[in-house]
Structure formats: C-alpha cells, structure tokens
Amino acid sequence: MEQAIQSGGTDGGGVEKDAPLRYDIRLLGRILGETIRAQEGDETFDTVEQVRKTSIGFHRGSDETARGELQAILSRLPTDRATTVIRAFGYFSHLANIAEDQHHIRRTRAHAMTGAAPRQGTLAHALGRAYGAGVSARRLQAFLDGAHCSPVLTAHPTEIRRKSSIDREMQIARLLDDRDRIHFTPAELTANRKELRRAVLVLWQTSILRSTRLRVLDEVANGLSHYDHTFLCELPRLYGDLEDELRLVEGWEDVTVPSFLRVGSWIGGDRDGNPYVTAEVLREALRMQSARALDFYLDELHRLGGELSLDDRRVAVSDGLRALAERSPDHSPHRATEPYRRAIAGMYARLAETARVLDGVEAARHAVGAAPAYAGAGELRADLDTVYESLTAHGSASLARGRLRRLRRAVDVFGFHLASIDQRQNSDVHEAVVAELLEVAGAEAGYLQAPEERRIALLRAELTGARPMSAPHLTYSERTAGELATLAEAADGRRRYGPQAVRHYIISKTDGVSDILEAAVLLKEVGLLHPREARLDVDIVPLFETIGDLQRCGEVMDRLFALPEYRCLLPSRGETQEVMLGYSDSNKDGGYLTSIWELYKAQTVLIEVFRRHGVAMRLFHGRGGSVGRGGGPSYQAILAQPPGAIQGSIRVTEQGEVIAAKYGNAEVGRRNLETLAAATLEATLLTAEGRPPPDAHLAVMESLSERAFTAYRGLVYETEGFERYFWDSTVIGEIANLNIGSRPASRKKSTSIEDLRAIPWVFSWAQCRLMLPGWFGFGSAVKGWLSDNPDGLETLRAMVRDWPFFGTALSNMDMVLAKSDIAIASRYAELVTDRALGATIFARLRAEWQDSIDAVLAITGQATLLEGNPLLARSIRNRFPYIDPLHHVQVELLHRHRAGDPDPAVVEGIHLSINGIAAGLRNSG
C-alpha cells in the first residue's frame, strides 16, 4: 500500500501548490500500509498490492489477458482475504478524502493570507461584485431583510459508516490540520505522526459498518453531529464576518444583518413512504434537537461567565444589567462586585431549568440556585441583549463582539428548536385520509371516485366551514389516526419550541389543486390553518416531481391562486408561496437532459404565474449529491437558474453522503454555507433581470430534450428485460438490504423501476461505474440533431458559452462521464444471468456512452474529458487505481453471493465495497 500511494500520488504536472496534498496522501497511505502489514501480515499486504497492479493493467488495456489474470487472482481469494483487500482500498478512499478536504482548507487560507483575489462563491466575492455593479446600500439592505436561504438535511442517507469511524476520521483531519497551523519542533512532529498512526490503527480495528438497520432516531442523532462542530459554531461566525464586511461600506457603521441563513431538516418529519416516522418519533426528534441547542447555550454561558469577570468598581454597568444581576440566584460574596458574572449565572440557572422542563435534561453543570424557566428563546435573547448593550455603552464593545456576539446570533438562528423540521407526506395518503374523514362524518361517501372539480368543491367548503371533520369518539383506520396524530404533534411542537420548529408542510406527488387543498384541510383539522382569521401557520409546499407534474405545475398554481379560500391565506405567510421541484424522480422518469430542461421551463412558467398573481415565489430545490439527482457545484447551479427564479429566497436539500462531505468539517461547512448565501445574493441582485436566452437556443434545447427523452424511455421503460438487466448487473438487491437508512428502497413491494426510489436507482448505477442517470440520452440527442442540422455544432458551442444553464449541464456531464468506466461496467454486465439479454443491452449502453462522450468533447472543444478542470481530473486519475480494485472484488463476491455462498462474510464484503466505492466517487448518491 505504501508503494501504491507513492506511485499513484503524482499529479503528472508537478504543480507546486498541490505538493502538500501529495505529501499528505503519501503520508496517510504509508501509515495505512504499515498498519495493514503489521495487523494482517506480509502475505495479505502483498495480495493488496497484486490486486492493485493487476487492476491498473486492466484499466489501461482492458484486454482479455488482464481480465483473465484478474479473474484468476480474485477467484482464488478466500473470503476473509477478499474482505481485507476491500477494507484496505476502502480506507484509502476515506483517507484520501480527508487529505483533499484539508488541502481545500489550506488553499483557502493561503488565498486569505496573501490577499489573493476572492474565491468564487464567498460572500466577500459576491459583495464585491454587487458593489462593482453599482448596487446601493439600500438595495443590499432590502435583499438582506427579505432573504431566506436554507440547506435542508434530509432523511435519505447513503452513509453507511458508524459514528465511531467518522469520529476517528475527524481526529485524523484535526491532526493533519495541526501540521498546517502549528510550527512543530522535531519532537512535536514525531508526536503528531504517532497520533496519526494510533488513529489509523483504531480506524482499521473498528467495524465501519452498522450491524443493524438505522432507526429514524439514529438518523436524527447522526444529523445532529454536524451541529456541534459546524452549524452552531460557524453560522454565528459567518454572520459576524458579514456584518464586519458591510461596516466597511460608508454609512453602514452599525449594520445588523437579519438571520436569513438557517438550517432545515427532514429527519424525523419525512413520512413519505417511511412508516417508521410517527407522532412519537417527531416528538422525540424535536426534543433531541432542542436538547442539543440548549446544551450548546449552557456551555457557552458557562464560558462567557468565566470571561466577563468585570468589577463594577472599575467599570460602569447599565441599569438593565444591574437589575439582571439582582434577580440572579447567585448571592456569593466572592462575586458581589461582579455583576456580569452574577447576571450570567442567573441566565444559566434559568436555561438549566428550561432544559429540564422542556426536554427532561439535567444540565451538565449544576446551576447556583433555582430560577424560573424561560418561556421562549426570545426571553433568553433579551437577557443577552441586556449584557451586550451594557458592555457597548461602557467602553467594552470589543468584549461584546466576541463570544457574546456569537451566542446572541446562535440563539437568534437556532432558538430552542435548533432547526425547522419539515413535514412531508405523499398526496395519495392525504387523499385516502380525507376520503375516510368525509365518509365517517357522513359528508361524502365517494370522494375517491369523485372527479377533480367535485373534490375541489368539497375541499373549499371544508376550508370555510367551522366544524371539524374528525371527532374523538369516532373510530378511524390506523393510517388516518396516525396522520392526524402526527399533524397534532407538529402543532404541539410549535407551541413548545416556537413557530420555527415546524414551518413547512410538503406534499409529495402533487399533480392537481385538490392535492394541495387536502393538505390544507388536514392542517385546519389540527389548528394550523385558521379560516376565520385567514391565517396559515405553516407553508404548504407542493412538490412537483415527474416530468408530467413539472409540465403542469404552472397550471396547478394558477388555479390554486384563483381560489379565494386559499389566496386569502397568503398574507399570513408574507405573500410568499414556496414550491418544491424534484430533481431525482424527474430524472428517473425522463433522463438527465429532459429532467433539467423541464425543471428550467417549470421555473420560467412559475415566475410568470406568480408575477401575475402578485405572490412572491420561493423555490425549494430537491437536489441530491449525484448529477443524476440534481447534484454538482451549488454555486454554478444556482446562477444557472432562469432570470428571476431566485428572488432572494432558496431552499436546497442536502442528501446522502454529501451531508458529511459538505458539513463534516467546520471550515468546509463554512465554505458551503457561504456559497449558498453568495450565489443567492448574486442571482437576486446581479442576474435576476438578466436577458433570457435567445428563442433559437430554447428551440434547440427543446429538440434535444425530446430526442433524449425518446432514447431514455426507449431503453429504461420500453426495452423488454431491462428491469431484469438492472437488478442483475447492479448491487440494487444488496443495497436494499444494506443498513443505510430507515426507509425502504422501494415505495411498494415490487421490483419495478417506477416504484423504486431515486436514491437507490442512482446509487446502483454509480456502484457499477456506468452513471447512467447522469448522461444517458444525450449522445443520441446530439447525434440526431446534428444529423438534421449539419452546421449546428457552432450553435451548440455558442449555447455553452453564452447560456449558464447549458454550460452547467455540459460541465456536469463532463464530470460524471469522467467518473464512469465502461470496462468496469462490462464486468457487472457479466452478472446478468440471461447472457444474450446482458450482451444486447450492454452493447446499447456502450454505444450511447461513447456517443455522449463524443458529443461533450465536440461541443466543449476539449480533447479529453475534464480538460478544463485539471484539479478534478488529477483527483480522479489518482483515485481510480484504488477505486477500481473495489469493483473487481465486489463483482467476485456478488458471483459467490448469488451462487448461494452462505458465508456471512461475503455479504459483509459486498457492503464494505459499496461503502468504499461511494467514498472514492464522493457524490454517488
């Protein structure tokens, strides 16, 4: 392994700025190799090297000799040795990720220290562009006052590692970071290396996989881990830095930025297809979140009290601060002249009582005495403001702008709820629940058979009526009772933790007005919609997912806004309506090119509908980590939206292993939060009124989409036997049994692609390195269009150059095709039991893959994929020698497993290989 790292670590170009990255990868690889040799013996170590070298030969030549040699090695491998080989290459992928993340941090700090040009995607860069474009301070303030940005962590993990493994990786990252920030003596450097070796050894000896399937509350706990080291710490710092940046602008000496950037979550509230999300789970998820926030505040108050040892014989204090100190239960004579400490001790006592009453949690440090609980986060913020104002008014402003400033912001952002938990349910469930409620109440027996117009009429009447549809003395089915209980729990959670605790109600599979009105009626049932006051307490968010739904979304929203029973509710929501757009299911439905095109068109239609009705639009982008699910660089993706689509507001899902990749490290997390805010600012202030693309470009895109749609649907949904090919040639069956989440892989108990969730669909194609959802259909589309338009290549090149939407689409396909490998994919095709079917379909896949690469290269003018992104190209090139062996061993174990090998180590090896491949590719789910 040590030799492997040394030979694979070169970048081919000798770029000096990447030398520290190469060094870190070599260092970690050397330590991993030494660990494997010491723990598993020379023979196992030599096997790892043999597999690596043979795999490289296969990658370079893909000839039958290399294929046969590789097969001979793998077929002789005992299962336990094969598992060790998988662990070796899998762990290297994780260690390489750590080194790359640390290098990104290193380069960011180097830019900051040298005063180099601001990095694209940072707030400083966005503000600089705004100033340069002549955006006034008043307009910038208006943007900040009305902005709303939110990354939303979802309950769709493709992360199968245990927290103990993640903790060790974070330790390794910290030790690497210390090497950059601390000037070590030789002895200290030696000690650091010893710590690295110990951390890698513990990592090697720790089981990376979970032995049992995650529960929903396990997912909640995993999500909460990102708050401790990223969100709770970095968001307040980001706001402080933004305010300091704005204070440099003339006339903004005392600017206060509203808390427009907040974190959301689906974890514990997403019921769509997950029977395990219940009222009890929601209640506990809210409690766990609150407890994490209050624990952070308690710790910060304790530290703050230690810092503010100011003596009132030497510094004046405000009347408000003195009153706060007098109310404190801290009567120690040792602090009689330290009013700040006494005041903070009183705040600590009140917060400790709040944690006990609200969440049943005892503070780690006992309060000095009894005190009443806070009624809400606003009261705590008011007390912090009193301390802040006293300090700033009496010559201690610099003290106020340290820990206290960050704590005030944290309380403002996170409250007592930590993050808003979205509620989501499928429209089919709403339909069935409403039908049962109407039938049991004797109001309507045939709701399910009623046409859309009849349903709308019934629902409008229910929205304006005073009587409830349900009654406590009546009996309902388990599903209906469960839905009502969960909605009631959401309402109760808002009362306990504040209105920010639950702010959004999302309707999956929305395809008509009645779907939205059904949710409204159910919200009315639990007191979250008040018809007499024309008040709606949460945002009702329709989710348009399939190609057909996207094509109808403008019509649905137009009809909805025309209904006075609904339109009258929007003033209570700030005249803002949120709409969610589904990238994953639209891709599975129509392929990559058609999906992104219909999403683009849907936004342009919605912009006009909302403008006509005088309603502000906030879009919620349901993006995943992979390109096939809307992934790719967030900054470019946001700026590539139609002009006017980003109206100062955006919400974006963060899914799968991308959550750990983006927020597992505090500095990387800070950069990603900045990127979201910066892109929103630029899209709103600099490109909102930009010119739309020429009609000719739109017409070309429409034609390309139609051709790509035909090719994609023709393969996936119209080719006999394709479903069998998919299940045989990928690890979908094994993924369905993997302990990666609480949610079933399919919505129904079937093998149909229609019922399969988008995550395992995309994840499976990544595992066999075909990446089909990220490109299939593009080659046929371009080839067919150029056949009808022989001189059209220059038009396509102009579209890449002048239209950010098309340029981003090509950039994403460039990346995903570079990560694909048709030779590796051919090995998975050999798993298809019907050899003739496998050969026929794989031939079609290979041809379309090559056509798509040819099309990308021709349009971009590149000689090779990723020619314009050398950093990513080097990363991929250096990773492949260590990812490829995982595929080959995985295929061998799949053969054994499907042949009936009963050894549980075979399944464990498959699951380990799935994890290692996902780590190596980084954005596979």
C-alpha positions, -999 to +999 in steps of 0.1 A: +000+000+000+029+024+008+044+018-027+009+022-042+005+056-027+039+067-037+034+057-073-002+069-075+003+102-058+020+121-086-001+147-104+017+144-137+022+181-139+044+189-108+021+217-097+038+231-066+006+242-049-005+206-048+027+193-032+012+194+003-017+173-009+006+147-025+026+146+007-005+141+029-018+113+007+016+096+007+018+100+045-016+086+052-011+058+026+022+049+041+007+047+076-022+027+063+002+003+045+023-001+076-009-008+097-021-035+072+013-052+071+015-052+109-021-063+116-027-087+087+008-099+077+031-097+047+010-121+026-021-101+029-002-069+022+013-085-009-022-096-021-034-060-018-005-048-040-010-076-065-047-067-069-039-031-073-013-036-100-034-061-120-064-037-117-042-009-132-033-032-161-070-039-167-078-002-166-051+007-191-057-020-216-090-038-207-077-067-228-086-103-222-052-111-207-056-086-179-092-096-175-082-133-172-053-126-148-076-105-126-102-132-125-077-158-116-064-138-087-098-130-073-114-164-078-087-179-056-090-153-028-105-167+004-135-146+015-117-132+046-087-121+025-111-105-001-128-086+027-094-074+039-085-062+004-118-043+003-111-027+036-076-016+025-088+002-006-119+015+010-100+030+039-076+046+015-105+063-002-117+078+031-081+089+039-077+105+005-110+124+011-096+137+044-064+149+026-083+166-002-106+184+023-076+196+042-060+208+010-090+228+001-088+244+036-051+250+031-056+268-002-084+289+011-062+301+040-033+307+016-056+330-005-066+349+026-031+353+039-017+365+005-046+388-002-052+370-035-084+375-055-115+365-035-126+329-041-156+325-062-186+316-041-176+335-010-197+363+004-168+387+001-166+380-036-204+383-040-204+417-021-175+429-042-194+421-074-225+438-061-205+470-052-189+469-086-222+466-103-235+497-085-259+480-061-268+506-035-266+501+003-303+505+004-309+478-021-285+454-004-302+460+029-336+453+013-321+420+000-308+410+034-341+420+051-361+397+028-337+369+021-343+333+031-316+307+025-317+272+039-298+240+034-322+212+045-307+179+057-328+150+046-335+115+059-320+099+028-286+086+040-264+067+017-239+070+045-234+035+060-204+043+083-208+041+120-203+073+140-172+058+157-155+055+123-165+090+114-151+103+147-117+087+140-116+103+106-124+137+121-095+131+145-071+123+116-083+155+099-076+175+131-041+161+133-034+170+096-048+205+103-024+209+132+005+202+109-005+232+088-012+256+117+014+248+143+051+252+139+062+219+152+096+211+168+110+178+156+098+162+188+063+176+183+062+165+147+072+130+158+044+130+184+019+141+157+029+112+135+025+088+164-010+101+170-018+097+133-006+061+134-027+054+165-058+070+149-054+049+117-048+018+138-080+024+157-098+031+124-086-002+110-096-021+140-131-005+142-160-020+123-170+005+097-205-010+091-236-010+112-248-044+122-284-033+124-306-011+103-308+025+114-339+037+132-352+072+124-340+085+157-305+071+148-307+093+117-317+122+138-286+116+161-263+114+131-277+146+117-272+164+150-235+156+150-230+182+123-243+210+146-217+206+173-187+213+151-202+232+121-236+248+122-237+261+158-202+275+156-197+285+120-231+302+113-227+328+140-191+335+128-203+338+092-229+364+103-203+383+123-178+384+094-206+396+070-215+424+094-179+434+096-176+434+059-206+456+055-193+480+081-165+489+057-192+504+034-198+541+040-229+547+060-232+511+074-212+517+107-238+499+128-254+474+105-272+443+118-278+415+094-311+396+098-307+359+103-316+350+067-295+318+066-308+289+087-306+251+087-337+229+080-342+192+084-365+164+071-351+139+096-379+128+119-406+146+098-405+130+064-433+104+063-434+098+026-430+061+022-415+057+057-439+040+081-414+045+109-419+083+111-447+086+137-460+112+161-438+097+188-407+099+165-415+135+156-419+144+193-386+128+202-368+144+172-379+178+183-368+171+218-334+158+207-328+189+186-339+212+214-317+195+239-287+199+216-293+236+212-298+242+249-267+222+258-247+244+235-261+276+250-254+263+285-218+256+277-213+289+261-229+308+290-206+289+314-176+300+293-189+336+290-193+339+327-157+329+331-146+356+307-167+385+320-151+390+354-156+427+352-156+446+386-183+473+389-158+493+410-137+497+378-164+498+351-199+512+350-229+490+341-264+497+328-295+497+350-308+468+330-276+447+336-277+456+373-314+445+375-305+413+358-277+406+383-300+414+412-325+388+400-298+361+399-298+333+425-260+339+427-255+356+461-219+346+466-199+373+484-170+364+461-189+378+431-207+407+449-188+433+427-190+412+395-225+420+381-218+404+347-210+371+363-240+372+386-263+381+357-249+352+336-252+328+365-289+337+367-293+332+329-276+299+333-300+289+361-330+299+340-317+280+310-309+249+330-345+249+343-357+253+307-338+223+296-353+203+325-389+214+319-388+214+281-366+184+273-362+164+305-325+171+305-303+180+335-275+205+328-240+190+330-231+218+355-255+225+383-269+260+385-261+281+415-297+282+425-333+279+415-347+301+388-378+301+365-376+286+331-375+308+300-409+310+282-391+311+249-359+318+231-369+355+228-365+359+266-330+345+265-320+367+236-334+397+255-312+389+285-282+385+262-290+418+246-290+435+280-255+422+286-244+433+251-259+468+255-243+474+289-208+464+276-210+485+244-223+515+264-195+515+289-163+511+270-163+473+265-176+470+229-147+447+220-158+422+247-193+423+234-182+414+200-166+381+210-182+351+224-213+371+234-219+382+199-217+347+186-241+334+213-267+361+206-266+352+170-268+314+177-299+320+199-315+341+171-308+315+144-314+282+164-338+293+191-350+265+213-357+243+183-323+241+166-337+235+131-371+236+115-383+201+108-403+199+076-433+177+074-437+157+042-463+132+031-475+117-002-506+131-018-520+096-021-521+093+017-538+127+021-564+117-004-572+085+015-573+102+049-596+129+037-618+103+020-621+084+052-628+115+073-656+126+049-671+091+049-670+086+086-685+120+092-713+112+068-704+141+045-693+123+013-690+086+006-675+087-029-646+111-025-620+087-040-642+082-071-650+119-075-636+139-104-611+168-097-638+195-099-660+178-074-631+172-050-621+209-052-657+220-044-659+197-014-625+208+000-633+245-005-664+240+016-645+223+043-619+251+044-645+277+051-666+256+075-663+259+112-669+223+122-640+198+124-641+167+102-629+144+129-643+136+163-626+119+193-655+094+198-653+081+162-630+052+151-606+056+123-581+034+105-546+031+118-533+052+089-558+080+094-553+081+131-516+081+127-517+110+102-539+131+125-517+123+155-485+133+137-500+166+125-513+173+160-478+166+173-464+191+148-488+217+161-479+209+197-442+211+189-446+246+176-463+256+209-434+240+229-404+251+209-416+281+190-431+286+155-398+280+138-398+244+150-422+233+122-426+258+093-432+237+061-456+211+050-445+194+018-469+174-005-451+147-025-465+137-058-486+169-063-504+168-097-535+188-090-552+215-070-570+190-048-537+176-036-529+210-021-563+216-007-564+182+010-533+191+030-548+225+038-580+208+052-558+184+073-538+213+087-571+230+096-581+199+115-552+203+139-553+241+143-525+250+119-549+267+095-575+292+108-602+301+082-619+328+103-587+347+108-575+338+072-542+326+088-520+298+079-493+288+104-470+268+081-461+270+045-479+245+023-454+234-003-464+214-033-437+191-047-437+186-084-416+155-093-424+137-125-419+152-160-457+154-163-461+171-130-434+197-139-452+204-172-485+210-153-472+229-123-478+264-137-514+255-144-519+240-110-505+271-092-525+294-114-558+276-105-548+275-068-542+312-066-575+319-082-593+302-053-602+329-027-602+303+001-565+297-005-554+331-018-567+348+014-542+328+035-511+340+018-509+374+035-503+355+068-473+339+050-458+372+039-475+369+005-450+342-003-456+307-017-430+280-017-428+254-044-406+224-044-391+209-076-380+173-076-348+165-095-345+129-086-378+115-097-380+137-128-346+122-138-357+087-132-388+095-152-373+112-182-335+111-180-310+138-172-314+162-201-352+162-202-353+165-164-331+196-161-349+211-191-384+206-178-372+219-144-359+251-162-391+255-181-412+249-150-394+278-132-400+302-161-437+294-161-439+297-124-422+331-124-449+344-147-478+329-128-466+342-095-460+377-110-495+378-124-510+369-090-487+393-070-472+364-050-435+362-041-420+328-050-396+307-031-382+276-048-372+246-029-348+225-050-349+188-042-313+181-052-292+151-043-255+146-043-251+130-077-256+147-111-284+123-118-302+137-088-295+174-094-261+174-079-230+193-090-214+226-078-241+245-059-228+280-069-229+274-106-263+255-103-279+285-086-266+310-111-277+288-139-314+291-130-337+313-152-335+350-145-360+359-118-362+324-103-341+333-072-360+361-056-338+364-025-351+330-013-340+295-018-340+262+000-319+232-011-319+196+001-286+182+013-287+144+009-268+112+014-230+111+019-229+147+007-240+159+041-208+145+057-187+157+028-200+192+030-205+197+067-184+171+084-155+196+086-162+230+102-142+250+076-155+231+046-190+235+061-185+273+065-174+275+028-205+256+017-228+278+037-211+309+023-215+295-012-253+291-008-257+327+005-233+342-020-250+326-050-284+336-037-272+372-034-257+373-069-286+355-085-310+380-069-291+413-073-270+407-104-288+383-127-324+385-117-332+409-145-308+393-170-318+387-205-333+353-212-316+331-237-324+336-274-355+318-287-333+299-311-314+284-281-346+275-264-358+257-296-326+237-299-329+227-262-365+216-267-355+194-297-325+179-278-348+172-248-374+154-270-347+132-286-330+124-253-364+116-237-372+092-265-339+074-262-341+072-224-376+060-222-370+036-250-342+019-230-355+021-194-392+017-198-398+002-232-370-024-236-381-059-227-359-073-200-343-040-189-357-043-154-340-077-151-308-063-165-308-036-139-314-059-110-288-084-122-260-060-132-260-037-102-260-040-065-296-028-061-306-060-044-278-058-019-284-021-014-320-028-005-307-049+024-279-025+034-283-008+068-281+027+053-314+041+065-348+036+080-366+040+046-374+010+023-356+012-011-389+009-030-422+026-023-440-007-029-431-043-026-421-047-062-390-047-085-405-022-109-384+008-117-414+031-113-417+021-077-380+023-069-368+053-050-345+076-069-317+073-044-310+035-048-316+039-086-288+065-089-266+049-063-268+015-080-256+029-114-227+046-097-216+014-080-211-003-114-194+029-127-219+034-155-235+065-140-264+061-164-288+087-148-262+115-154-259+112-192-280+086-210-298+100-240-275+130-246-254+113-272-285+102-292-300+136-289-269+155-302-262+129-329-298+131-342-300+169-340-267+173-358-279+149-385-308+172-392-286+203-387-252+196-402-239+231-394-253+231-359-222+224-339-213+261-336-248+268-323-243+242-295-209+257-287-225+292-285-251+278-261-223+265-238-205+299-240-235+322-236-261+303-216-251+293-180-279+267-179-265+248-209-229+253-198-236+239-164-254+209-179-223+201-201-199+206-172-219+182-150-220+156-178-183+161-184-176+153-147-200+123-145-187+107-177-151+111-165-161+091-134-177+064-154-157+034-167-172+012-194-146-015-189-156-018-152-192-017-162-186-046-186-177-068-156-210-061-140-228-069-172-214-104-168-235-108-137-267-109-159-280-144-158-295-142-193-262-138-213-279-128-245-300-101-228-269-088-210-249-086-242-276-069-261-284-042-236-248-036-227-240-030-264-266-003-264-252+012-232-217+012-246-227+029-278-247+056-261-219+061-236-194+067-264-218+089-283-223+110-252-186+114-246-181+123-283-209+149-280-195+165-249-160+167-264-172+181-297-193+208-281-168+219-255-138+217-278-119+195-253-095+168-264-103+148-232-129+148-205-122+174-177-096+191-198-110+224-185-109+212-148-074+199-143-077+198-105-107+174-106-090+154-134-059+149-113-081+139-083-100+113-104-068+100-121-051+095-088-081+078-072-090+053-098-062+028-091-076+025-056-113+025-065-111+000-094-100-029-072-130-024-051-152-030-081-134-062-092-136-077-057-172-066-054-181-084-087-163-116-074-182-115-041-215-108-060-209-140-080-204-160-048-234-145-030-258-150-059-245-186-064-256-193-028-225-190-008-238-189+028-208-173+044-220-140+061-185-125+054-195-125+017-223-101+023-202-081+047-175-078+020-201-066-005-214-039+019-178-028+026-171-025-011-203-004-016-190+020+011-155+022-003-167+029-039-191+056-027-163+072-007-140+072-037-165+087-060-177+111-033-210+122-050-226+089-059-260+090-042 
